[in-house]
Amino acid sequence: MSNFEADVNSLLKLDRPTSSVPTRKRKTEEVNCNVSLNKSINASYNKTPMKMSNRSYTSKTPGKTPKTPRTQGRSKTPSKTPVGDRFIPNRTATNFDVANYKVLQQTTAVQDDCNSEQYMSPSKVAFRKSMNENLNGDTLNSKILSYKSKPPTAPEGFQNNLKVLYSQNKTPGSTRKTVRHIPQVAERILDAPDILDDYYLNLIDWSCNNQLAVSLANSVYMWSATTGDIQQLVQLQNADEYVSSVSWIAEGNYLAVGTSNGDVQLWDVEQQKRLRNMSGHAARVGALSWNNHILSSGSRSGKIHHHDVRVASHHVGTLENHMQEICGLKWSLDGKVLASGGNDNLLNIWSMASPTSPLHTFTQHEAAVKALAWCPWQTGLLASGGGTADRHIRFWNVNTGSCINSVDTKSQVCSILWSKEHKELISAHGFAQNQLIIWKYPTMHRIAELLGHTQRILHMSMSPDGSTVITAAADETLRLWKCFEIPQKMKKSSASAKKLGALSMRQSIR
């Protein structure tokens, strides 16, 4: 019985499916699949910068410091933050709309040069600049392509000794150039009825005693800038005659008056009476200039007479080189050189050493030369302006006889004045702009443009302190412009210098 059961069991074992061999094959296939999967995962993790690339997929527990396999040569582990090539712009920090606008603006500026700022008035340029800043802010000042992102802005009220962390490449406030404020409107307007509309005359002058002499037809009036009082000084007898020029002596107590009949009168302002009448010219006297006690007068005949007002025989010299009317006449500040401009487009430089012939004769102007001004802080520098056909301001070195610079003002030049405190000058213009222009010397950049007169500005004079300029125009108005205001520091220094001078005078008198 036992043998029979053993045989049956053996037969049953033979009929049972044998699963050992297939199971082994499946295990080996699963192992091979896992190995290939691990290799592909490791390869992909090595190519992409992820923190999980160093994890182990073994069943063993890793130690405190997992070991990394050593590789021959340079390590292929990438950096944490990918950095682009330095020649490739950073798209996130670049505004392509602004870049496109700036490129198009540059191309249109090259094609159309008439809209450039050099042909615009300073007020229009300032208006465009302010509108651009209000509408666009600081975006137009950025570069077309940005190669790195901008530094973060510091929180409000943040202070740090290491200011490099939040630097913005802006000009510090201490190094910025302060722009001097120039009022665009006249400080005061005075009426000047019956003032002659004649380019070749010189009808206003401001004395050192702060008194303004104004010629109106056949009369001369004095206006005190301190008190505002007005009084009449001169009244010509003949109604057909008129006053053609006025000029104060340096001390401010005598006034020279040129008339249309060729006479030169000398008036005492304090006593309000005429001291003498000096004749000799054959035509009207349109220009006067003082040099201590010598009074030079230029007439329509083209001759220049020197008068010594101290002696009875006043006529001490005559200069002849102009063929037409003398309309500009200025002695240099040191009294050694005289500049004369005429309607013959000539500019003559006369020396006291050789009064018979001019030291230099300049013919570059193409119109009448009326505007003449000597530089107060550079010896031998003369500025001259031409009429409607010329429109140029030219600068001369009278020591060498050369033209330093010339500027086309696009308008008739009627008068020029140098500033005493600033390296600037102001020019008055007639046809066709009727404006005042303040220039920076020597760059000749337009600082400001003052408008207000409706007709051409014929005459201009400066106050004794050099801060105010008065203009007379054909619209029969006088306008005062506060265009050269003196800084407070200079005022204090000048006041202290005056006190020291007065103290030394008292000590010397005692």
GIWO-V502865 format. One record per backbone hydrogen bond with DSSP energy under -1.0 kcal/mol. CO is the residue of the C=O (numbers start at 1). NH is the residue of the N-H. E is the energy in kcal/mol with one decimal. If there is no record, write none. Layout:
<<CO,NH,E> <CO,NH,E>>
//
This chain:
<<1,5,-1.9> <2,6,-1.8> <3,7,-2.1> <4,8,-2.2> <5,9,-2.3> <6,10,-1.9> <7,11,-2.2> <8,12,-2.5> <9,13,-2.1> <10,14,-1.5> <11,15,-2.2> <12,16,-1.4> <19,23,-1.5> <20,24,-1.7> <21,25,-1.9> <22,26,-2.7> <23,27,-2.2> <24,28,-2.2> <25,29,-2.5> <26,30,-2.6> <27,31,-2.3> <28,32,-2.4> <29,33,-2.5> <30,34,-2.3> <31,35,-2.3> <32,36,-2.3> <33,37,-2.3> <34,38,-2.6> <35,39,-2.2> <36,40,-2.3> <37,41,-2.4> <38,42,-2.7> <39,43,-2.5> <40,44,-2.4> <41,45,-2.4> <42,46,-1.9> <43,47,-1.2> <44,48,-1.3> <48,50,-1.5> <50,53,-1.2> <52,55,-1.4> <85,88,-1.7> <95,99,-2.1> <96,100,-2.3> <97,101,-2.1> <98,102,-2.5> <99,103,-2.1> <100,104,-2.3> <101,105,-2.5> <102,106,-2.0> <103,107,-1.9> <104,108,-2.3> <105,109,-2.0> <106,110,-1.6> <107,111,-1.9> <108,112,-2.7> <113,116,-1.2> <116,119,-1.3> <117,120,-1.2> <121,125,-2.2> <122,126,-2.3> <123,127,-2.1> <124,128,-2.4> <125,129,-2.1> <126,130,-2.3> <127,131,-2.4> <128,132,-2.2> <129,133,-2.2> <130,134,-2.2> <131,135,-2.2> <132,136,-2.5> <133,137,-1.2> <136,139,-1.5> <139,142,-1.4> <146,90,-3.4> <155,158,-2.0> <161,163,-1.6> <162,165,-1.4> <164,167,-1.2> <188,480,-2.6> <190,478,-3.4> <192,195,-1.2> <196,198,-1.4> <198,201,-1.1> <202,246,-1.3> <203,215,-2.2> <205,213,-2.9> <207,210,-1.3> <210,225,-2.1> <211,207,-2.9> <212,223,-2.6> <213,205,-1.6> <214,221,-2.9> <216,219,-1.8> <217,243,-2.5> <218,236,-2.5> <219,216,-2.4> <220,233,-2.9> <220,234,-1.5> <221,214,-2.8> <222,231,-2.1> <223,212,-2.8> <224,228,-2.4> <229,224,-2.7> <231,222,-3.0> <234,220,-1.9> <242,260,-1.6> <244,202,-1.6> <245,258,-2.8> <247,256,-3.1> <249,252,-1.2> <253,269,-2.0> <254,249,-2.1> <255,267,-2.6> <256,247,-1.9> <257,265,-3.2> <258,244,-2.4> <258,245,-1.4> <259,262,-1.0> <259,285,-2.0> <262,281,-1.1> <263,259,-2.2> <264,278,-3.5> <265,257,-2.8> <266,275,-3.1> <266,276,-1.2> <267,255,-2.2> <268,272,-1.1> <268,273,-1.3> <273,268,-2.9> <276,266,-2.4> <278,264,-2.7> <284,300,-1.7> <287,298,-2.5> <289,296,-3.0> <291,294,-2.2> <293,309,-1.8> <294,291,-2.6> <295,307,-2.6> <296,289,-2.0> <297,305,-2.5> <298,286,-1.3> <298,287,-1.4> <299,302,-1.3> <299,326,-2.1> <303,299,-1.8> <304,319,-2.9> <305,297,-2.4> <306,316,-2.6> <307,295,-3.0> <308,311,-1.0> <312,314,-1.7> <314,308,-2.8> <317,306,-2.6> <319,304,-2.1> <325,343,-2.4> <328,341,-2.6> <330,339,-2.9> <332,335,-1.2> <336,352,-1.9> <337,332,-2.9> <338,350,-3.4> <339,330,-2.4> <340,348,-2.6> <341,327,-2.0> <341,328,-2.0> <342,345,-1.1> <342,369,-1.9> <346,342,-1.7> <347,362,-3.0> <348,340,-2.4> <349,359,-3.1> <349,360,-1.3> <350,338,-2.7> <360,349,-2.7> <362,347,-1.9> <371,385,-2.0> <373,383,-2.7> <378,381,-1.3> <380,398,-2.2> <381,375,-2.5> <382,396,-2.8> <383,373,-1.9> <384,394,-2.7> <386,413,-2.2> <387,391,-2.6> <391,409,-2.8> <392,386,-1.9> <393,407,-2.2> <394,384,-2.4> <395,404,-2.7> <396,382,-2.2> <397,401,-2.5> <397,402,-1.2> <402,397,-2.7> <405,395,-2.7> <407,393,-2.4> <412,430,-2.0> <415,428,-2.6> <417,426,-2.8> <422,424,-2.1> <423,441,-2.3> <424,419,-2.6> <425,439,-3.3> <426,417,-2.4> <427,437,-2.1> <428,414,-2.9> <428,415,-1.3> <429,457,-1.8> <430,434,-2.5> <431,412,-3.4> <435,429,-1.7> <436,450,-2.6> <437,427,-2.3> <438,447,-2.9> <438,448,-1.1> <439,425,-1.8> <440,444,-3.1> <445,440,-2.1> <448,438,-2.4> <450,436,-2.4> <456,474,-2.2> <459,472,-2.2> <461,470,-2.8> <463,466,-1.2> <467,484,-2.1> <468,463,-2.6> <469,481,-3.1> <470,461,-2.2> <471,479,-2.0> <472,458,-1.9> <472,459,-2.1> <473,476,-1.2> <476,192,-2.4> <477,473,-1.6> <478,190,-3.4> <479,471,-2.2> <480,187,-2.7> <480,188,-1.0> <481,469,-2.4> <481,483,-1.5> <487,491,-1.9> <488,492,-2.4> <489,493,-2.2> <490,494,-2.5> <491,495,-2.4> <492,496,-2.4> <493,497,-2.2> <494,498,-2.2> <495,499,-2.0> <496,500,-2.3> <497,501,-2.4> <498,502,-2.6> <499,503,-2.4> <500,504,-2.4> <501,505,-2.0> <502,506,-2.2> <503,507,-2.2> <504,508,-2.2> <505,509,-2.5> <506,510,-2.3>>
//
